[in-house]
Amino acid sequence: MKPRIAVVAIGGNSLIRDNDHQTIQDQYAAAQETCIHIANLVQLGWHVAITHGNGPQVGFCLRRSELAAEEVPESPLHICGAETQGSIGYMLQQILYGEFHKRGLLQDIVTLVTQVIVSQDDSAFSDPTKPIGSYMDEKTAQQREAEGWQVREVERGRWRRVVPSPKPLRIVEEPVITNLLRAGVVVITAGGGGIPVVEDEEGCLEGVAAVIDKDRVSALLGNTLGARLLLISTKVDKVYINYGEPGQKAIETMSISTARRYLKEGHFKAGSMKPKIESAITFLENGGKQAIITSPENLTEALIRNAGTRILPD
C-alpha cells in the first residue's frame, strides 16, 4: 500500500521566536513544541518529510565569517546554507529522537544535505531582492559592492546585501528522499529552501550566491514525492484577509480559485503570506490533496480540522 506522505514546512519562528530569544538554547526550546506535533503526525501513521527555514542562522554564519575574516577565509553563502542545514537538522533530529523514545516509537530520523537546481537564466539573477546578513553603514556597503556584492539601502542609513531568489527546478537528492520515506524514515531535507546550484553541460553542479524560498521548494518536494498533505507552519494561527485592518477576517477553508482571487485582490503580502498561498496552490494543482497553514502550536489541531486554514482543490 502506498504510504501517506506529508511535507511539513517549519517556519523561521519555530526556531527563533523574536530578537530576544536567539541563542542555541532558545532555538532548542522553540523547536521542542513543533517536534511534539511532528511526532503526533508520525504516530498517526504519516510518512513525514520536514523542511525548514534558515534565514537568521545563515545571517549568523555570514556574520561570524565576516568577523573572523582576518584569521580564516570567509564562507560563501552556499557553504553557509550547507552548514545550517546540518546544524538545524541535528537539532531537530535530537529533539525528535527523544520524543519518539518517550512514546516507544522505533522511528529512524535523518538529515539530508540537499541541493536544488536553479536556472542560470532565471530573471531573479538580474534583479536580486532578498536581503541577507548583517546591516552595514554606507562606507562598508560601498566596500562590499566593490568586492562584487550587490547591496541595497533597506532603511535610512542602513544597508544589506541582497541576493537572487530563483525558482526551484529539481531536487538533486530526490531519489534518496523517496527511498528513505518508503522505508519509513523521517527525513529532514531542503533546509532553507535547499542549496541553490546550477548544472553545466556535463552534469556537474556548482553552488551559487542565492536563496530559494522554503515554501516553494516544499511544494516542489511534495509534488515530486506524491505527498497528500503540505503543512506549513508560520507565525499566525490562520490565514486572514484584510490582515491588520479593521475588517480582518480569518479563513478556515478556501478553494484554489478563492485563494487566487484573494491573491489578485492583494490580501497576501510578498515575503509573508503570498509565497505560502502560491506554494499551496502549486502543490494542489500538481496532485496534492490538501494544504494547511497554521502556527506551530496548532499543528496537531489543524490535522483534525480544529485550527488553521485548509486549502483544497476546486
Order of alpha helices (4+ residues) and beta strands (2+ residues): beta-alpha-beta-alpha-alpha-beta-beta-beta-alpha-beta-beta-beta-alpha-beta-beta-beta-alpha-beta-beta-beta-beta-alpha-alpha-beta-alpha-beta
